[in-house]
């Protein structure tokens, strides 16, 4: 398994995500690991990768108010960068702090980074030094790419490293699940089949032959996950009126689509085979109902690129898969040119185009 994981502390050794990625913290002075005040400020850093849902099925409702899901997820090279400083600074606040760059009007008060540190602090039951986080956002916000969840896992790992705490793999997964449905996926750190509300995970092998190229097209308009699920519950499960000139691709997931893709990966499916996966996301009709311009943009991209166009998570990010990174880079240039010539009509009036790759299966 690639040692890519979110929150991997700079200087720690490579390895699977189930291993404590903050072991380099054991080299810090014992008094600092115990959270005592120090004149020296120590900075640790890590990366928080994005994800895409290649398939997302909603198979039922749950008594706890969540939905029962089946999804195949893949980690992406696109990542936020998170660093943390621990120690005593002149005039430092006794509370954990978070500074965010590159995320627009992102509220920091209830950000999952701060909540992750607070959760871990509560686990110890003893005083710990305040932490100062710095988050460099590269993953678009509220876009179905899991950026906030990945940031949360990175913060959990970095806080543990800064405080010299050792968490077992199982407890780490439990804390991740307490922070959000997508967070355990980032704790697993590989391609996965997800069940439950997203916290039940089965590791999958990545495609053979190298990483997929992934083109992400992110409209300026945002979608709130809660609103998309509410629209799904209200009955937006059928295909809305479709452009008669576009390819007749169903919007929702076919039953068993996640299990089918998982089985193909376990049998050694190649990057080219996985790149041709039929789009399957049960949230697409609901997302399209809330954001009327989403389905026309999907049709336009499909016609422009001649490839299947996926919705990641609850959207609004649209993703196109390629057998190699070069395919995604070339497609990004085509989409940027079409956008500049106003051949695309993105909801919100603008879009961001990102060429990236999946992680795992490197040739």
N, C-alpha and C positions, 0 to 999 in steps of 0.2 A: 504494500500500500504506500502511495506517495506520502511523504511527510510534509503536506501542504498546510496543515490545519490552522484554522483561525485561532488566534491567541497563542500561537507557538512563540515562545519567548526567544528573543535574539540571543544566540550563543548556546541554546540548549541543543541536545543531540537530536538528529532525525529519528523518526520512528512512528509507529502507529498511534492513532489518536487515543487509543485506550490506555497508552502509557502516559504518565503525568508529564505534560509538555513543559512544566516549569521547574524541572529538577535543578536547573542551573542556579535557582534561588538558594540552594543549600550552601553556596559559596559566600553568601552574604554574612556579615557579622551576626553572631547569635542574638545580641541585644536588639538588632534591627529586625531580625526575623520574628522576634517576640512582639514587635509593634512599638518598642520604646522609642522615644524621641532621639533623633540623631542630627548632628550638624551637617552631615553629608547627605545630599539628595541623590538617590539612585533612580535611574530611568530604565524602564523595560519597555519593549515594544513587540508587537505582533501584527499579523494580518488576519482580516476577516473576509473570507471569500463569499461571493454571491452564489446563488443556486438557480437552476431552472427545473421546472416540472415537465418531464417529457410526456407523462400521462398523469391525469388527475381525475379519479372517479369519486363521486359522492354517493356512497352506497346506503346511507340511512342517517337518521337522527339518533341522538344519544340522550339518556335521561339527564345528563349534566349540562345540556344546552348546546354542546358541541355537535359536530357532524362526524360520522364514521367515514373515513377516507381510505382510498387505495391510491398510491402514487409512486411513480418512479422518479427519483430526483438525482441530479448530477451536480457536483460542485464546479464552479467556474474559476478561471484565472483572474477575472475581474474581482478586485478586493478593496475594501476599506483598510486604512492603516490606523491602528490604535496604539498609543503609548501611555504609560502611567509613571508618575513620579511619586516616590514615597520618601518621607523625611520631614524635616522642619525647615520651612522657608520663612524669611522675615515677613511678618504680617500675614502668614498663611491662615486660612480658615480652618477651624477644627472639623469642618464637614468635608465629605468627598465633593470634588468639583469636576465639571466637564466643560471643555471648550470644544466647539465643533467648527470645522472649516469645510467649505465646499458643498454644503448641503442646503443652501438657501435658507428659508425661514423655518429651520428645524427647531422645535421646542426642546430644550435640554432638561427641564425640570423633572419630567417623568420618563426621560430616556432610559432604555433598557440597560445601558451601560451603568448608570448610577444605581438602578434597581438591582443589577447583578452583584455589585459590590456590597450593597446593603444586605442582600440575602446571605452572602457569604459571611459578612460581619456578624449577622445574627446567629449563624451556625456555631461560632466560636464561643459566644457567651463571655468574652473578655475584651478589654479595651485594645484597639488596634489603631495604628497611625493613620491619619487622613490621607486620602489618595487624590492626586490631581491627574485626571485623564485628558488626553488630547486626541480627538478623533478627526481624521482626514477622510471625508466622505468622497468616494468615487462611485459607489453603487447608488443609482437613483432611488429616491425615497418614495415609499408607497407605490411601488411599481411591480410587486409580485416576484421580487428577486431575493427576498429574505435578508436584506441588508441589516435591518434592526435586530433580527434574531442572531445573525452571525456576529454582530457587534457585541451582543449580550454574552455569547460564549467566549469571545475573546476577552471581554472584561472579567468574566469569572476566572479564567485561567491566569490572566495577568495579576488580578488581585491576590489570588492564591500564591503566585510567585513572589509578589512584593511583600506579602506577610509571612512567607516561609511556611505555608500550609501544604499539607499533603492530603489530597482527596483520592479515595479509591475510585476505580472506574465506574462502579455501580452508583455510588453516591453522587458522582459528577453528573451522570445521566439523570438522576432524580432531580438534582438542582436545576439542570438544564430544562427539564420538563416543567418545573415550577415557573420558569421564566416565560415560556411560550411554546406553542405546538411545534414550531419549526426548529427550535433551538437544539433538541436532541440530535437532529440530523447533522448539525455542524460538529457536535461532540463525537459522532461516529467517524466522520471524516472520510467518507468514500461514497461511491454510487450506492444507492440504497432503494429498497422497496419499503414504503412506509404504510402503516396501518393505524387503526385507532383514530385519534385526532391528529396523528403525525408523530406520536411518541414511541410507537412500536416499530422497530426497524430491523430489517434483514439486509446484511451487506450483500452487494452485487458486484461481480467483476465488471470493470469498464470494458468498452468495446476493444476488440483486438486490433492491433495495427496502428495505434496512435490516437491522440485526442481528436475529438470533433471540433471543427470550426463552428462558432456560434455567432450569428448576427442578431443583435438585440436592437429593436426599434421601439423607442420609449416615447409615447406621446406626452406633451406637456401637461395634459389633464391627468389628475390622479384619481385612483379608486381606493376606497376604504374597504378592507377585507370584510369587516362586519356588515357593511351595506350590501356587498355582493352576495354574501350568504343569506341576508334577509330577503333579497330579491329572489334568490333561488327558492327559499321557503314560500315565497308569495306565488310561486308557480311559473317562474321563468326558467323552464327546463326544455321547452321545444325550440326548434330552429325558428328565428324570426324571419320576416320577408327577406329573401336572398336576391342579390343582383342577378338577373337572368343571364347576363353576359359573363358572369364569373363561373368558375368550376363548381359543380354541385358537391361541395364538401360538407358533410354534417358537422354541426357545431359541437355537440356533446360527445362524451366518451362512449364507445361501444362497451357493453358489459364484458368484463374480464380483460380489458385492454392492458391494465397494469400487470396482471399475472402473466399475460402473454409476452409482454416485453421483457419482464424479469426472466422468464423461461428462455427466451432467445439469448439474453446476455449470459445466462448460465451455460448455454450450449456453445458459447464462443462467438457470438455475432460480431461481425466486423464493423468498423467505423462507418463504412459506406452503407451497410445494411441498416444500422441504427439511424443514420442521417435521413433515411427514407421512411422513417416511422410515420404512420398516419397520425395527424393531430387528433388528440382525444382529451378533452377537458370539459367536465360537466359544469364548470362555472362560466364558460364562455357565453351561453345564452343570457345569463343574469348580468354579466359584465357588459354585454352589448346593449342590454335594455337600459342600464343606467347611463352608459356612455354611447349615445347613438352613433357617433362617428367611428367607433372601433371596428365594426364589421366592414364598412366601406374601405377603411384603411387596410384591413386584412385582405380583402379582395384585390385591392390595388397592388399590394406587395406580392401576392401570389401571381398576378398577371405579369408584373414587372420582372420577377426573378424566376418564375417557372418552378418553384419549390413549395412544398407544404409549409404552411405558416402556423406556428403554435402560439397559444397563450400560456404564459408562465404564471402559475399560481392563480390569484384572483385578478391579475392584470394591473395595469393595462399594457404591460410589456409584451410585444410580439416577438417571437424568436424563429429564426430560420436556421436549420442545421445543415452542415456541409461535411463531407468526408475528411476534409483537411482544413487547417487554419487559413491557408491561402484562399480557399473558396470564400470564406467569410470576409476576408479583407477586400477581395474584389467586389463582392456584393455590397459591402459598405460604401464603396466609391460610387457604385451605380445608384444606390438609394440616396446618397447625399446629392448627387447630380439631379436626380428626379425631384427631390425636395426643393433644390435651388431654382428649378424651372417650374415650380408650383404644379407638378404633375401628381402630387400626393395631397390628400386633404386630412391631415391629422387632427383629431380632437384636441382642442386647446390651442390650435393654430400653429404649433411648432412641434418638432420632435428631436430626440437625441439618437444618434446612430453609433453603436459600439460594436466593434469586432473583437471577439475574445475566443477562448477555447474552454472545453471541459478539462478537468484534471483527472489524471489516471489513464492508464493504458498507453503511456508514452512509448513511442517506438524506440 
